[in-house]
């Protein structure tokens, strides 16, 4: 059965989608894993970064959640070897209708259940909030990977993340675990990066990944070419950091 990881943070700009698609490609490329990305973020960044023309797709994840289209018809296979259930901003228009459905928290879990035996990993890219789509992602996952950027606001948002996970565990009775906390956008020239990293390490202890994702122009450029950092610049510091994360996630499955 697939290892299901939600990549979640209620703050935007923390390299959440960047982590999803680079981790997915790395698991395929270096570990020969079968990987599915579920893009439940209406921005569709993880889908677009792997070359999917998100504004030209006929069907997307919202059609599966609304039981309008079979999942197999929405699934997209990419050149990277990663399969994707894509989304775009039309998903956001369905948040209120979906929020009113019975069993709304379990729509995604039930939708992907029939195909889980086809994959080793399912990575779910969450929107930067705690709305119905993020709740669906957390309820469909075994554990959560939390990217945190090295900023004061990134550190401040940790309490909100923990509150959201407590809600899922206690109110929705889903025992989701923390797979790990990932430091992103680390700038070694900046004292604040070190201070935030140290504070996170003190708080999370061995839940911190040893991999640290640097602030990197090459990482930001790669999606414009529809490529992972491994394909765009395999010798860069960003590629090395994400390959280390691939190793850590693979060993924890």
C-alpha positions in Angstrom: 0.0 0.0 0.0 1.2 3.5 -0.9 2.8 5.8 1.7 0.6 8.9 1.7 2.2 12.2 2.6 0.5 15.6 2.7 2.9 18.5 2.2 1.3 21.1 4.3 1.8 24.6 5.7 -0.8 27.3 6.1 1.8 30.0 5.0 2.4 30.6 1.4 5.9 30.9 -0.2 7.5 28.1 1.8 8.5 25.9 -1.2 5.6 23.5 -0.6 4.8 22.8 -4.2 8.5 22.9 -5.1 9.1 20.2 -2.5 6.2 18.1 -3.8 7.3 17.9 -7.4 11.1 17.6 -6.7 10.6 14.9 -4.1 8.2 13.1 -6.4 10.7 13.2 -9.4 13.6 12.2 -7.1 11.7 9.2 -5.8 11.1 8.0 -9.3 14.6 8.8 -10.7 16.7 7.6 -7.8 14.6 5.1 -6.0 12.5 3.6 -8.8 9.3 4.3 -6.9 5.9 4.6 -8.4 4.7 8.1 -7.4 1.4 10.0 -7.7 1.0 13.7 -7.0 -2.4 14.8 -5.9 -2.6 18.5 -6.6 -5.4 19.7 -4.3 -4.0 23.3 -4.3 -6.2 25.4 -6.7 -3.0 27.3 -7.8 -2.0 24.1 -9.6 1.7 24.8 -9.2 2.9 21.2 -8.7 1.0 20.2 -11.9 2.3 23.2 -14.0 5.9 22.6 -12.8 5.9 19.2 -14.4 4.8 20.5 -17.7 1.0 20.0 -17.5 -0.9 22.8 -19.3 -3.3 23.4 -16.4 -5.5 25.8 -18.3 -6.0 23.4 -21.2 -7.0 20.3 -19.3 -10.5 18.9 -19.9 -10.8 17.3 -16.5 -9.2 17.9 -13.1 -9.4 16.8 -9.5 -12.6 18.7 -8.7 -14.4 16.5 -11.2 -13.3 13.5 -9.3 -14.3 14.9 -5.9 -17.8 15.8 -7.3 -18.2 12.3 -8.8 -18.5 13.8 -12.3 -15.5 12.1 -13.9 -13.7 8.7 -13.3 -10.3 9.2 -11.7 -8.6 7.4 -14.5 -9.8 10.0 -16.9 -8.2 12.8 -14.9 -4.9 11.1 -14.2 -2.0 12.6 -16.2 1.3 10.7 -16.8 4.3 13.1 -17.2 7.7 12.8 -18.9 9.3 12.6 -15.4 7.6 9.3 -14.7 5.3 10.9 -12.1 1.5 10.6 -12.4 -0.5 13.6 -11.4 -4.1 14.4 -10.5 -4.0 18.1 -11.6 -5.9 21.1 -10.6 -6.3 24.8 -11.5 -8.2 27.8 -10.1 -11.6 26.3 -11.0 -11.1 24.0 -8.0 -11.4 27.0 -5.7 -14.9 27.8 -7.1 -16.0 24.4 -5.8 -14.9 24.9 -2.2 -18.3 26.1 -0.9 -20.4 23.4 -2.8 -18.0 20.7 -1.6 -18.0 22.1 1.9 -21.7 21.4 2.1 -21.5 17.7 1.1 -22.0 14.9 3.6 -18.7 13.3 4.5 -16.8 16.2 2.9 -13.7 15.5 4.9 -13.3 12.0 3.3 -13.9 12.8 -0.4 -10.3 12.6 -1.4 -9.5 9.5 0.7 -12.4 7.6 -0.9 -11.5 8.9 -4.4 -7.9 7.7 -4.4 -8.5 4.4 -2.5 -9.0 2.3 -5.6 -5.6 3.1 -7.1 -3.4 3.1 -4.0 -2.0 -0.3 -4.8 -0.5 1.1 -8.0 1.8 3.4 -6.2 4.6 3.4 -3.6 4.1 7.1 -2.7 1.2 9.5 -2.9 2.3 13.1 -2.3 -0.6 15.6 -1.8 0.1 19.3 -2.4 -2.1 21.2 0.0 -3.3 24.8 -0.4 -1.9 27.4 2.1 -4.9 27.4 4.4 -6.9 25.0 6.6 -10.0 24.9 4.5 -11.9 21.9 3.2 -9.2 20.9 0.7 -6.4 20.9 3.2 -8.6 18.9 5.6 -9.3 16.4 2.8 -5.5 16.1 2.2 -4.7 15.5 5.8 -7.5 13.0 6.2 -6.3 11.1 3.1 -2.7 10.9 4.4 -0.7 8.8 6.8 1.6 11.6 7.7 2.4 15.2 7.0 5.7 16.8 5.7 5.9 20.4 6.9 8.1 22.8 4.9 9.0 25.9 6.9 10.8 28.8 5.3 13.6 30.5 7.3 11.7 33.7 8.2 10.1 35.1 11.4 6.6 34.6 9.9 7.5 31.0 9.0 8.4 30.3 12.6 5.3 32.1 13.9 3.1 29.9 11.7 4.3 26.7 13.3 1.7 27.0 16.2 -1.1 27.2 13.6 0.1 24.1 11.9 0.2 22.2 15.1 -3.3 23.4 16.0 -4.6 22.2 12.6 -3.1 18.7 13.2 -4.6 18.6 16.7 -8.0 19.4 15.1 -7.6 16.5 12.7 -6.5 14.1 15.4 -9.0 15.0 18.1 -12.1 16.3 16.3 -11.9 14.0 13.2 -10.2 11.1 15.0 -7.5 10.6 12.4 -4.1 9.8 13.9 -1.9 11.6 11.4 1.8 11.8 12.2 4.5 14.3 11.4 6.8 12.6 8.9 9.3 15.5 9.2 9.8 19.2 9.2 11.9 20.6 6.3 13.8 23.8 6.5 13.5 25.7 3.2 14.8 28.9 1.6 17.9 28.7 3.9 20.4 31.5 3.3 23.7 30.8 5.1 24.6 34.5 4.7 21.6 35.5 6.8 21.7 35.2 10.6 17.9 34.9 10.6 18.1 31.6 8.8 20.3 30.1 11.4 18.1 31.5 14.2 14.9 30.1 12.8 16.5 26.8 12.0 17.8 26.5 15.6 14.4 27.4 17.0 12.7 24.8 14.8 15.3 22.2 15.9 14.8 23.0 19.5 11.0 22.6 19.1 10.8 19.6 16.8 13.9 17.7 17.8 14.4 14.5 15.7 11.3 15.4 13.6 13.5 17.8 11.7 14.9 16.5 8.4 18.6 16.8 8.2 18.2 17.9 4.6 18.1 21.7 4.3 16.8 23.4 1.1 18.8 26.5 0.2 17.6 29.8 -1.1 18.3 29.1 -4.8 17.7 30.9 -8.1 18.1 27.5 -9.9 15.3 25.9 -7.9 13.0 28.8 -8.8 14.0 28.7 -12.5 13.4 25.0 -13.0 9.5 25.1 -13.2 9.6 27.6 -16.1 11.2 24.8 -18.1 8.7 22.1 -16.9 11.5 20.3 -15.1 12.6 19.2 -11.7 15.8 20.6 -10.2 17.5 17.3 -11.0 16.8 17.7 -14.7 17.4 21.4 -14.9 20.7 21.5 -12.9 21.7 18.2 -11.5 24.9 19.6 -10.0 23.4 22.5 -8.1 23.1 22.9 -4.4 19.4 22.6 -4.7 19.6 19.3 -6.5 21.9 18.0 -3.8 19.6 19.1 -1.0 16.5 17.6 -2.6 18.4 14.3 -3.3 19.2 14.1 0.4 15.5 14.7 1.2 14.6 11.8 -1.2 16.9 9.5 0.7 15.4 10.5 4.1 11.8 10.1 2.9 12.5 6.8 1.2 14.1 5.4 4.4 11.1 6.5 6.5 8.5 4.7 4.5 
